[in-house]
Amino acid sequence: MAITSARGAQFSWALYDWANSAFATTVVAGFFPIFFKTYWSAGHPAETSTLQLGLGSALASLVVLMLAPLAGAIADRSRRKKLGLALATGLSVAATAGLFFVGQGAWLAALTLFVVASIGFFLAMVFYDSLIVDVCSASEYDRVSALGYGLGYLGGGLLLAVNVAMTLAPDWFGLADRAEAVRWAFASVALWWAVFSLPLFLFVDESRNAETPGAREALRAGLSELRATARRILGERAVWMFLLAYWLYIDGVHTIIRMAVDFGLNLGFGQESLITALLMVQFIGFPAAVGFGWLAQRWDTKKAIYLGLAVYAGITAWGYFLAEVWQFYVMAGVIGLVQGGVQSLSRSYFARLIPDGKAGEYFGIYNMMGKFAAVIGPLLVGLTAALTGSARLSILSVLILFVAGGWLLTRVDVREAPSAG
């Protein structure tokens, strides 16, 4: 009975990935950037709408960079990770649902809601990631983390497929046009996110090893703990070395995610082909992420991450030679095989490095590093493209991140981690 209960809690935890990935796929990667330009910011020059969207995304990133470590520290001190997750999720769900009501031309309202939803999304990940230590033992981190990422790919892909069908054939769904279909797509994300988050709140128990302080005391203690954590990490070689390695190679992963569509457009591939490739990544990513969890348990977590990074390096180099749409599909398929594995195993490996009772604050810094990623990569790509005039050469620059991050990972020894003491 205990095993069934534990497995049920683990699945309920992982189901949150299924829930919130709808926002990452349908809203962030799918419809918001396009709909923002063509509907909410219609009439503005292309460069103006790009600037508006860029400033909004930068603001969201800045807020998350400042709040993520503090949120994690407060969650640890107050023993209220589930409460923090509920508040962040509720904020994002409400903001995402609000996009349904924003009229054409109201770009500021749409951008504000998107920024709020993005902040809530990334802060929620701090609390969600840190709860992994409450649902499984260290020996199960790889499997449970991979299950979460796998369900995320499947859930996000399923809803994205439905939303794409809504926009391609709105009359099938009783909708007037594509604009109405996109607005309902945003509403569907909010509903999906809210409903599938419920199992975590109902069936996951948060460990409470100490008396729960009040909100003001938790804030004061959280600020103090955050300062202490920053100093402590500097003395924990395994932790800061991993965070540095993670920052570099996950920057490469995020850069490939963000630049792949733009790269395909530069090569003259059509939008429908690019959407098809995006769906391929989602559905291949589900079994592949779960498979990487199985591989890590039977092989070695670090070696499995190395495998994923090696594949990323190879596919990035191969991108230089792309000429046909079918080759782009192959590239998308191979990325789908390793993307979730690298992400999920990085989370589970980091969980092994952190000391007991510090999951929230350490994962706050972990998520801050992840959010700060995709800074060097786009800069490398942009500068290389500007200096050489070649999109093909620019994509090769991302290799630096995979090689440097992989090399630094070899310097990480879990036996030196504070959790080993």
ZAMARGU-4260 file (C-alpha; in steps of 0.2 Angstrom, whole numbers, plus 5000, padded with zeros to 4 digits):
<rodrens>
0) 5000/5000/5000 | 5014/5012/5004 | 5022/5009/4987 | 5006/5012/4978 | 5004/5028/4988
5) 5022/5034/4985 | 5020/5030/4966 | 5003/5040/4966 | 5012/5055/4974 | 5026/5054/4961
10) 5014/5053/4947 | 5004/5067/4954 | 5020/5078/4955 | 5025/5073/4938 | 5008/5078/4931
15) 5011/5096/4935 | 5024/5095/4920 | 5009/5089/4909 | 4999/5104/4916 | 5011/5119/4914
20) 5019/5113/4898 | 5004/5119/4889 | 5009/5137/4893 | 5027/5134/4886 | 5021/5126/4870
25) 5005/5135/4865 | 5008/5152/4872 | 5027/5155/4873 | 5033/5145/4858 | 5017/5144/4848
30) 5004/5158/4846 | 5008/5173/4857 | 5023/5180/4847 | 5014/5178/4831 | 4997/5184/4837
35) 5005/5198/4846 | 5012/5205/4830 | 4997/5202/4819 | 4983/5206/4831 | 4987/5215/4847
40) 5001/5226/4839 | 4994/5226/4822 | 4997/5243/4813 | 5014/5245/4821 | 5030/5243/4811
45) 5038/5225/4813 | 5053/5232/4822 | 5041/5241/4835 | 5032/5225/4839 | 5048/5216/4840
50) 5055/5229/4852 | 5039/5228/4863 | 5039/5209/4864 | 5058/5209/4868 | 5056/5222/4882
55) 5042/5212/4889 | 5052/5196/4889 | 5067/5205/4896 | 5056/5212/4911 | 5049/5195/4915
60) 5067/5188/4915 | 5074/5202/4926 | 5060/5199/4939 | 5062/5180/4939 | 5081/5183/4941
65) 5078/5193/4957 | 5064/5183/4964 | 5068/5165/4961 | 5082/5163/4974 | 5072/5173/4987
70) 5056/5163/4984 | 5065/5147/4986 | 5073/5152/5002 | 5057/5158/5009 | 5049/5142/5004
75) 5062/5132/5014 | 5060/5143/5029 | 5042/5143/5030 | 5039/5125/5024 | 5026/5131/5012
80) 5032/5126/4995 | 5015/5120/4990 | 5007/5136/4995 | 5020/5146/4985 | 5017/5134/4970
85) 4998/5137/4972 | 5000/5156/4972 | 5012/5156/4957 | 5001/5144/4947 | 4985/5154/4951
90) 4993/5170/4945 | 4999/5163/4929 | 4982/5154/4925 | 4973/5170/4929 | 4984/5180/4917
95) 4984/5167/4903 | 4965/5167/4904 | 4964/5185/4904 | 4972/5185/4886 | 4955/5179/4880
100) 4947/5195/4884 | 4960/5207/4876 | 4954/5216/4861 | 4963/5219/4845 | 4976/5233/4846
105) 4977/5232/4865 | 4996/5227/4864 | 5000/5234/4881 | 4987/5224/4890 | 4991/5208/4881
110) 5010/5211/4884 | 5007/5215/4903 | 4997/5199/4905 | 5010/5189/4896 | 5024/5196/4907
115) 5014/5192/4923 | 5010/5174/4917 | 5028/5171/4912 | 5034/5177/4929 | 5022/5166/4938
120) 5027/5151/4927 | 5045/5152/4931 | 5043/5155/4949 | 5031/5140/4950 | 5045/5130/4943
125) 5056/5134/4959 | 5043/5127/4971 | 5039/5112/4959 | 5057/5107/4956 | 5061/5108/4975
130) 5046/5096/4979 | 5055/5082/4970 | 5064/5078/4987 | 5047/5076/4995 | 5040/5063/4983
135) 5055/5051/4981 | 5072/5045/4987 | 5088/5050/4979 | 5089/5034/4970 | 5073/5038/4961
140) 5077/5056/4956 | 5081/5051/4938 | 5066/5041/4935 | 5053/5053/4943 | 5061/5069/4935
145) 5061/5060/4918 | 5043/5055/4920 | 5039/5074/4923 | 5048/5080/4908 | 5041/5066/4898
150) 5023/5070/4903 | 5027/5088/4899 | 5031/5084/4882 | 5016/5073/4879 | 5004/5085/4887
155) 5010/5101/4879 | 5011/5092/4862 | 4993/5086/4864 | 4985/5102/4868 | 4996/5111/4855
160) 4990/5099/4842 | 4972/5103/4846 | 4976/5122/4846 | 4984/5121/4829 | 4969/5111/4822
165) 4958/5125/4830 | 4967/5138/4820 | 4968/5129/4804 | 4950/5124/4804 | 4940/5135/4816
170) 4923/5131/4808 | 4926/5113/4814 | 4925/5119/4832 | 4911/5132/4829 | 4923/5147/4829
175) 4921/5162/4818 | 4939/5164/4812 | 4957/5161/4817 | 4958/5176/4828 | 4944/5168/4839
180) 4952/5151/4838 | 4969/5158/4845 | 4959/5167/4859 | 4951/5151/4864 | 4968/5142/4863
185) 4974/5154/4877 | 4958/5150/4887 | 4961/5131/4885 | 4979/5133/4891 | 4972/5141/4907
190) 4959/5128/4910 | 4971/5113/4906 | 4984/5121/4918 | 4972/5123/4932 | 4964/5106/4931
195) 4979/5095/4929 | 4988/5104/4943 | 4975/5098/4956 | 4983/5081/4958 | 4999/5088/4965
200) 4990/5099/4978 | 4978/5084/4983 | 4990/5070/4984 | 5008/5076/4987 | 5013/5079/5005
205) 5026/5092/5009 | 5039/5087/5022 | 5038/5098/5038 | 5052/5095/5049 | 5051/5111/5060
210) 5038/5123/5066 | 5031/5134/5052 | 5035/5152/5055 | 5024/5167/5050 | 5025/5176/5034
215) 5035/5190/5040 | 5047/5180/5050 | 5049/5168/5034 | 5053/5183/5023 | 5066/5190/5035
220) 5073/5173/5038 | 5073/5170/5019 | 5083/5185/5015 | 5096/5181/5028 | 5096/5163/5022
225) 5098/5169/5004 | 5114/5179/5008 | 5120/5164/5018 | 5117/5152/5003 | 5126/5163/4991
230) 5141/5162/5002 | 5139/5144/5006 | 5138/5139/4988 | 5155/5148/4984 | 5163/5136/4996
235) 5154/5120/4989 | 5164/5117/4973 | 5153/5103/4967 | 5138/5114/4967 | 5145/5130/4959
240) 5155/5120/4946 | 5139/5111/4941 | 5129/5127/4941 | 5142/5135/4929 | 5142/5119/4918
245) 5123/5119/4918 | 5122/5137/4914 | 5133/5135/4898 | 5126/5119/4891 | 5108/5123/4895
250) 5111/5140/4886 | 5115/5130/4871 | 5099/5119/4873 | 5088/5135/4875 | 5097/5143/4860
255) 5093/5129/4849 | 5075/5129/4855 | 5073/5148/4852 | 5083/5149/4836 | 5078/5133/4827
260) 5062/5141/4819 | 5071/5157/4814 | 5085/5146/4807 | 5072/5136/4797 | 5064/5152/4791
265) 5081/5159/4785 | 5083/5143/4775 | 5066/5146/4766 | 5056/5133/4775 | 5037/5136/4776
270) 5028/5140/4793 | 5018/5124/4792 | 5034/5113/4790 | 5041/5122/4806 | 5025/5119/4816
275) 5026/5101/4811 | 5044/5100/4817 | 5039/5108/4833 | 5025/5095/4836 | 5038/5081/4832
280) 5049/5087/4846 | 5035/5087/4858 | 5029/5069/4854 | 5046/5061/4852 | 5052/5070/4868
285) 5039/5060/4879 | 5046/5043/4877 | 5064/5049/4875 | 5064/5058/4891 | 5057/5043/4900
290) 5070/5032/4892 | 5084/5044/4898 | 5078/5041/4915 | 5078/5023/4913 | 5096/5024/4905
295) 5102/5035/4920 | 5096/5022/4933 | 5105/5008/4924 | 5120/5017/4918 | 5125/5033/4925
300) 5117/5050/4926 | 5132/5060/4921 | 5136/5049/4907 | 5118/5050/4901 | 5120/5069/4901
305) 5136/5068/4891 | 5127/5057/4878 | 5114/5070/4876 | 5126/5084/4875 | 5136/5074/4862
310) 5121/5072/4851 | 5117/5091/4853 | 5135/5095/4847 | 5133/5083/4832 | 5116/5089/4827
315) 5122/5107/4829 | 5137/5104/4817 | 5125/5095/4805 | 5114/5110/4804 | 5127/5119/4794
320) 5123/5107/4780 | 5104/5108/4780 | 5097/5111/4763 | 5080/5101/4762 | 5064/5101/4773
325) 5066/5083/4777 | 5083/5086/4784 | 5075/5099/4796 | 5063/5086/4801 | 5077/5074/4805
330) 5086/5087/4815 | 5069/5090/4825 | 5067/5072/4828 | 5085/5070/4835 | 5083/5085/4846
335) 5067/5077/4853 | 5077/5062/4857 | 5089/5071/4869 | 5081/5088/4874 | 5070/5081/4888
340) 5084/5069/4894 | 5097/5083/4896 | 5084/5094/4905 | 5077/5081/4917 | 5093/5073/4921
345) 5101/5090/4925 | 5087/5092/4938 | 5089/5075/4946 | 5108/5076/4946 | 5107/5093/4955
350) 5095/5086/4968 | 5109/5074/4973 | 5121/5089/4976 | 5111/5099/4988 | 5110/5098/5007
355) 5095/5092/5016 | 5082/5105/5020 | 5089/5117/5007 | 5079/5111/4991 | 5069/5127/4989
360) 5083/5140/4990 | 5096/5129/4980 | 5083/5126/4966 | 5079/5144/4966 | 5097/5148/4961
365) 5096/5133/4949 | 5081/5140/4940 | 5088/5157/4940 | 5103/5150/4931 | 5091/5142/4919
370) 5082/5158/4916 | 5098/5167/4914 | 5103/5155/4900 | 5100/5158/4882 | 5110/5175/4884
375) 5127/5170/4877 | 5120/5158/4864 | 5109/5171/4855 | 5123/5184/4856 | 5135/5171/4848
380) 5123/5167/4834 | 5119/5186/4831 | 5137/5192/4831 | 5143/5177/4820 | 5129/5181/4808
385) 5133/5199/4808 | 5151/5196/4805 | 5150/5183/4792 | 5133/5185/4784 | 5130/5167/4786
390) 5116/5159/4795 | 5124/5142/4793 | 5140/5148/4801 | 5131/5156/4815 | 5123/5140/4821
395) 5140/5132/4823 | 5145/5145/4836 | 5133/5136/4848 | 5145/5121/4849 | 5156/5132/4860
400) 5142/5131/4874 | 5140/5112/4873 | 5159/5108/4873 | 5163/5121/4887 | 5148/5115/4898
405) 5152/5097/4895 | 5170/5099/4900 | 5165/5108/4916 | 5153/5094/4920 | 5168/5082/4920
410) 5175/5093/4935 | 5160/5090/4946 | 5161/5076/4959 | 5146/5071/4968 | 5156/5064/4982
415) 5162/5082/4986 | 5144/5089/4987 | 5137/5095/5004 | 5124/5081/5002 | 5138/5068/5003
420) 5143/5074/5020
</rodrens>
